[in-house]
Amino acid sequence: MAGFFLFAFLVVIAMVGWRLMARRGLQVHDAGGRRVFPEADALRLVAMIAVPIVFLIVIAGSVRVVPVGHALVIFNTLTRGFRVARQGITFVPPFISSTQDYDLRRLEYTMSSSSGEGRKSNIDDSLWSPTQEGLQVGIDLTVWHHLDPAAVATIHQKIGPDYEEKIIRPAVRSVIRLVISEYPVMDVYSAKRALIQDEINRKVKQLVEKDGFMVDEVVLRDVRFTPEFTKAIEAKQIAQQSAEQMKYTLEKEQKEAERKVIEAQGRANAIEVINKALAQNPNYIKYLYVDKLSDKISVIVSDQNTIMDLKGILQGKR
């Protein structure tokens, strides 16, 4: 804000001075009373016009507007010192200063195999890492990060504006390879994925935040296998499904066999009971026989060995 007021003050002074000098030069007359412009006065007039214009251009180029959420690092080549200007208007000494703008807001760095995603969208930029068994898995990820405002000048001096490629990317790739190599492939794919992501976040933050790079979150977006391993998993799943189907069939047949054994055992028990009843009362079988006859048949038992259909005999005589 101070730079803006200084700029406005200098503009006002230049305009007032130019006005006074111009008015004085225009009042020069010859012997006949006519206004003339001597050569010296003409040069002076040009200077009076040119100097303020150049001055205004220099001043205008020295006033910089820092966008919201950004920081401007200013390096003075004479004093060799750094200064950081936050969002708003700031004054940058001309000719002796170099500047670099840094975005302090949360930024996204994505490494992906999908075309059109990530910083390197024209290539497969996913990270391939070996698991505990030595199998390769492909990982798509996103890193959300921002800069510590207090460390911007140091980052500019030691690393530069391409810090994502020099610091963030190598650090994340190194930590992921280190962590993934400690887990079996199936844990990476499913069971312990959240736990692995938490461990990656913790180690990445420990690695880079001491230098002013604040990591908000490392997100594992996708985990992929090689085509050969994918085919092997599919074959294993098919085999497991076949085994489950066979197990189901065997269990079904076993239960059916047990049912038949139980049924046969029941019949055998029933026969044994009947045999005992016949042994105690031989006429019991005749009773069962008569009991099974139709209700339309009228019977008469003449003796122990003869059963006659009396109703059929009478109907035959008629």
C-alpha positions in Angstrom: 0.0 0.0 0.0 2.9 2.4 0.7 4.2 1.8 -2.8 0.8 2.8 -4.2 0.8 6.1 -2.4 4.4 6.8 -3.4 3.5 6.2 -7.0 0.5 8.5 -6.8 2.6 11.3 -5.2 5.3 11.1 -7.9 2.6 11.2 -10.6 1.1 14.4 -9.2 4.6 16.1 -8.8 5.5 15.2 -12.4 2.2 16.6 -13.8 2.5 19.8 -11.8 6.1 20.4 -12.9 5.3 19.6 -16.5 2.4 22.1 -16.5 4.5 24.9 -15.0 7.4 24.4 -17.4 5.1 24.1 -20.4 3.3 27.3 -19.6 6.6 29.2 -19.2 7.9 27.9 -22.6 4.7 28.9 -24.4 5.0 32.5 -23.3 8.2 33.3 -25.4 7.5 36.1 -28.0 9.5 37.7 -30.8 10.0 41.5 -31.5 6.7 41.6 -33.2 4.9 40.1 -30.3 4.4 36.8 -31.9 4.9 33.5 -29.9 8.0 31.7 -31.0 9.7 28.4 -30.0 13.4 28.8 -29.9 15.5 25.7 -30.6 16.7 25.5 -27.0 13.2 26.0 -25.7 11.9 23.3 -28.1 14.4 20.8 -26.9 13.5 21.8 -23.3 9.8 21.3 -24.1 10.5 17.8 -25.6 12.5 17.0 -22.5 9.7 18.3 -20.3 7.3 15.9 -22.0 9.6 12.9 -22.4 11.1 12.8 -18.9 7.8 12.6 -17.1 6.6 10.0 -19.5 9.7 7.8 -19.0 9.4 8.4 -15.3 5.8 7.4 -15.2 6.7 4.2 -17.2 9.4 3.3 -14.8 7.2 3.9 -11.8 4.3 2.0 -13.3 6.6 -1.0 -14.0 7.8 -0.9 -10.4 4.3 -1.3 -8.9 3.3 -5.0 -8.8 -0.1 -6.5 -7.8 0.3 -9.8 -6.0 -2.8 -12.1 -6.5 -4.8 -13.4 -3.6 -3.3 -16.4 -2.1 0.1 -15.8 -3.7 3.5 -14.5 -2.5 6.0 -12.5 -4.5 9.7 -13.2 -3.8 11.8 -10.1 -4.5 15.6 -10.4 -4.9 17.7 -7.2 -4.7 20.8 -7.6 -6.8 22.6 -4.8 -5.0 22.0 -5.9 -1.4 21.7 -9.6 -2.4 18.7 -9.8 0.0 15.3 -11.4 -0.4 12.0 -10.0 0.5 8.5 -11.6 0.3 5.5 -9.5 -0.5 2.0 -11.0 0.2 -1.2 -10.4 -1.7 -1.9 -6.8 -2.7 0.1 -3.9 -4.2 3.8 -3.7 -3.6 6.7 -1.6 -4.9 9.6 -3.3 -6.6 12.8 -1.2 -7.2 13.3 -1.1 -10.9 16.5 -2.4 -12.7 17.9 -4.0 -9.5 15.2 -6.5 -8.7 14.2 -9.9 -9.9 10.9 -11.4 -8.8 9.2 -14.8 -8.7 5.5 -15.5 -7.9 4.5 -18.5 -5.8 1.0 -19.9 -5.2 0.5 -20.5 -1.5 -2.9 -22.2 -2.0 -3.5 -25.9 -1.9 -2.2 -27.5 -5.1 -2.8 -30.9 -6.6 -0.2 -33.2 -8.1 -1.6 -36.3 -9.8 0.3 -39.2 -11.2 -2.1 -41.4 -13.3 -2.1 -43.9 -16.1 -5.3 -42.4 -17.6 -4.9 -40.1 -20.6 -5.8 -36.5 -19.8 -5.1 -36.8 -16.0 -2.2 -35.6 -14.0 0.7 -33.4 -14.7 2.0 -35.7 -17.5 -1.3 -36.5 -19.1 0.3 -37.7 -22.4 2.0 -40.7 -20.9 1.4 -43.5 -18.4 2.6 -41.6 -15.3 1.4 -44.2 -12.7 3.9 -45.5 -10.1 4.9 -49.2 -10.4 6.2 -50.7 -7.1 7.2 -54.2 -6.0 5.2 -55.9 -3.2 6.5 -58.1 -0.4 6.4 -61.1 -2.9 8.2 -59.1 -5.6 5.1 -58.7 -7.7 4.6 -55.4 -9.5 1.6 -53.2 -8.8 0.6 -50.0 -10.5 -0.6 -47.1 -8.4 -2.4 -43.9 -9.4 -2.3 -41.2 -6.7 -2.9 -37.6 -6.0 -0.9 -35.4 -3.6 -2.6 -32.3 -2.1 0.1 -29.9 -0.8 0.9 -26.2 -0.2 3.9 -24.1 0.8 4.7 -22.7 4.2 4.6 -18.9 3.7 7.5 -18.4 6.1 9.8 -20.7 4.0 9.0 -19.3 0.5 12.2 -17.2 0.3 14.3 -20.1 1.3 12.6 -22.5 -1.1 13.1 -19.9 -3.9 16.8 -19.6 -3.0 17.6 -23.3 -2.6 15.2 -25.0 -5.0 13.2 -22.7 -7.2 9.7 -22.6 -8.6 9.8 -26.2 -10.0 9.9 -27.7 -6.5 7.1 -30.1 -7.3 9.3 -32.0 -9.8 12.4 -31.7 -7.6 10.9 -32.4 -4.2 7.3 -33.5 -4.0 7.3 -36.1 -6.8 10.6 -37.9 -5.8 9.7 -37.9 -2.1 6.2 -39.5 -2.7 7.5 -42.1 -5.2 10.3 -43.1 -2.8 8.0 -43.5 0.2 5.4 -45.4 -1.7 8.0 -47.9 -3.0 9.4 -48.3 0.5 5.9 -48.9 2.1 4.4 -51.1 -0.6 7.4 -53.4 -0.5 6.5 -54.3 3.1 3.0 -55.6 2.4 1.7 -58.7 0.5 0.0 -58.0 -2.8 -3.6 -58.8 -1.6 -3.2 -56.4 1.4 -2.2 -53.6 -1.0 -5.3 -54.4 -3.2 -7.9 -54.7 -0.5 -7.6 -55.6 3.1 -5.0 -53.0 4.4 -5.3 -50.3 1.7 -6.4 -47.6 4.2 -3.7 -48.6 6.6 -1.1 -48.4 3.9 -2.3 -44.9 2.8 -2.1 -43.6 6.4 1.5 -44.9 6.6 2.4 -43.2 3.3 1.0 -39.9 4.5 2.9 -40.0 7.8 6.2 -40.8 6.2 5.9 -38.3 3.3 5.1 -35.5 5.8 8.1 -36.4 8.0 10.3 -36.3 4.9 9.3 -32.9 3.3 7.6 -30.7 5.8 10.8 -29.8 7.6 11.8 -27.9 4.4 8.5 -26.0 4.2 6.5 -28.3 1.9 3.2 -29.0 3.7 1.5 -32.2 2.5 -2.2 -32.2 3.2 -3.0 -35.7 1.9 -1.7 -38.5 -0.3 -4.6 -40.4 -1.8 -4.2 -43.8 -3.5 -6.7 -43.5 -6.4 -6.2 -46.9 -8.0 -4.2 -50.1 -7.7 -3.6 -52.3 -10.7 -1.8 -55.5 -11.5 0.2 -56.6 -14.5 -1.9 -58.4 -17.2 -0.2 -61.7 -16.4 -1.1 -61.5 -12.7 -4.6 -60.4 -13.5 -5.1 -63.5 -15.6 -3.7 -65.6 -12.8 -6.1 -64.1 -10.3 -9.1 -64.7 -12.6 -8.0 -68.3 -13.1 -7.7 -68.7 -9.3 -11.2 -67.3 -8.8 -12.6 -69.6 -11.4 -11.0 -72.6 -9.7 -12.2 -71.5 -6.3 -15.8 -71.1 -7.7 -15.5 -74.6 -9.2 -14.3 -76.0 -5.9 -17.1 -74.3 -4.0 -19.6 -75.7 -6.5 -18.1 -79.2 -6.2 -18.2 -78.9 -2.4 -21.8 -77.9 -2.5 -22.6 -80.9 -4.8 -20.8 -83.3 -2.5 -22.5 -81.9 0.6 -25.9 -82.2 -1.1 -25.2 -85.8 -2.1 -24.0 -86.7 1.3 -27.1 -85.2 2.9 -29.2 -87.2 0.4 -27.4 -90.4 1.3 -27.9 -89.7 5.0 -31.6 -89.1 4.3 -31.9 -92.5 2.6 -30.0 -94.3 5.4 -32.4 -92.7 7.9 -35.4 -93.7 5.8 -34.2 -97.3 5.4 -33.5 -97.4 9.1 -37.0 -96.3 9.7 -38.4 -98.9 7.4 -36.3 -101.6 9.1 -37.5 -100.5 12.5 -41.1 -100.6 11.3 -40.7 -104.1 9.9 -39.1 -105.3 13.1 -42.1 -103.9 15.1 -44.5 -105.7 12.7 -42.6 -109.0 13.0 -42.8 -108.7 16.8 -46.6 -108.0 16.6 -47.1 -111.0 14.3 -45.2 -113.3 16.5 -47.4 -112.3 19.4 -50.7 -112.3 17.4 -50.8 -114.1 14.0 -54.2 -112.8 13.2 -52.8 -109.2 13.2 -51.8 -109.6 9.5 -55.5 -110.5 8.6 -56.5 -107.4 10.4 -54.1 -105.3 8.3 -55.4 -107.0 5.2 -59.0 -106.2 6.0 -58.1 -102.7 7.0 -56.6 -102.0 3.6 -59.7 -103.3 1.7 -62.1 -100.8 0.1 -65.1 -99.6 2.1 -67.3 -100.9 -0.7 -66.4 -104.5 0.0 -68.3 -106.4 2.7 -66.2 -109.2 4.1 -66.7 -112.2 6.4 -63.9 -114.2 8.0 -65.0 -117.9 7.9 -61.9 -119.2 9.7 -58.4 -118.3 10.2 -57.4 -119.1 6.6 -60.4 -117.9 4.6 -61.7 -114.4 3.9 -64.8 -114.2 1.8 -66.3 -111.2 -0.1 -69.9 -111.7 1.0 -71.2 -108.7 -0.8 -69.7 -109.9 -4.1 -71.3 -113.3 -3.7 -74.8 -111.9 -3.1 -74.5 -109.5 -6.1 -73.5 -112.5 -8.3 -76.6 -114.5 -7.3 -78.9 -111.6 -8.1 
